[in-house]
Amino acid sequence: MNIISSMKDSVPEATTQSYDRIKDLKAFDETKAGVKGLIDSGIRNIPRIFIRPSDELAADQKYSYNTQLHIPVIDLSGIGEEDDDKHKKIVGQVKRASKDWGFFQLVNHGISENVLEGMLDGIKRFHEEDADVKLGFHSRDLMKNVKYSSNVDLYRSSAANWRDSLTVSLPNFDPIQPLDLPQICRDSTIEYIDEATKLAQTLFKLLSEALGLKPEHLASIECGKGRTFIGHYYPPCPEPELTMGTGAHTDPSFLTILLQDQIGGLQILHQNQYVNVQPLAGSLIVNIGDMLQMITNDEFISMDHRVVANRVGPRISVAGFFSGSSSPENVYAPIKELVSEKNPPRYKEFTVRDYISKFMSRSIGESGLRQFRL
């Protein structure tokens, strides 16, 4: 019996005393075929490693679900033109969204639909390659810049998530090495990363102004220097009510830019209720990460968000994390212009390396903000 076949049969009742979770996690990981491998094998029930604990499912009941609320939509058309009124309006919208929601949806952001669709299609085609092709990219080595795996916190989470991921890490603004990328999505990935990086630079200027700082402030402290792009593949799930595509978490970044297809599933926690983010063709989702909340001293907020599993799929998304300089000499702290005697620093000094190290040692569902709060 092969490993996937044995996992198909290993969905014991939750009360079974002899259940060896680590053994099942290793069996899944050793297939190197990810969640898509399970689907391709014809499973009708999800393996137990993906089933959320009963207390976690019960905790969900404390949240309400609001289908009427929508995250702010910001139109960037005309940005950079000599129109002070329009510029001030956009800065004001960015400020309100970053303070109240920690999220906003961008339209007319300057990246063509061809580039967006090319990136989504490239990620989909990679994940649907023959298993032998993907095997060459499979790794859990944190130092490897391009790697494919399922669940970065597989051995640390209470339940595995229903997704596979292709990660491209570019620390310290390192250039992309084209030959490191899978051939099937190489050109589309390079083009999208270049365009998303330019957009991030524009956003950091707007965020600086929204904080009452000079436009170049966040760039000057290298908030956008480290970049990581993760192409997620969420296969259709036969029992979506039992698992998550991505569990609730905040982002280990200063800023995140998310590209998603039209299937939906992203939910944002806002005022103790989960809000569905409706897909909008050609748009991008932007959210504040933990590091920006810390250096703005809670002026901007990094909010919990998650992706629900779905019977429909695959869902494709690409998250671009801009996480600052990993140099140990580059120490971040609440920006001095944003603190005062009445509003003292709320967070310890930190380095990106220290933050990421702590992030990689816990489940993604555990907030990093608590570890650095004074």
Buried (B, 14 or more C-beta within 10 A) or exposed (E): EEBBEEBBEBBEEEEEEEBEEEEBBEBBBEBBBBBBBBBBBEBEEBBBBBBBEEEBEEEEEEBEEBEEBEBBEBBBEEBEEEEEEBBEBBBEBBBBBBBBBBBBBBBEBBBEEEBBBBBBBBBBBBBBBEBEEBEEBBBEEEEEBBBBBBBBBBBBBBBBBBBBBBBBBBBBEEEBEEEEBBEBBBEBBBBBBEBBBEBBBBBBBBBBBBBEBEBEBBBEBBBBBBBBBBBBBBBBBBBBEBBBBBBBBBBBBBBBBBBBBEBBBBBBBBEEEBBBBEBBEEBBBBBBBBBBBBBBBBBBBBBBBBBBBBEEBBBBBBBBBBBBBBBEEBEBBBBEEBBEEEEEBBBBEBBBBBBBEBBEEBBBBBBBBEBBEE
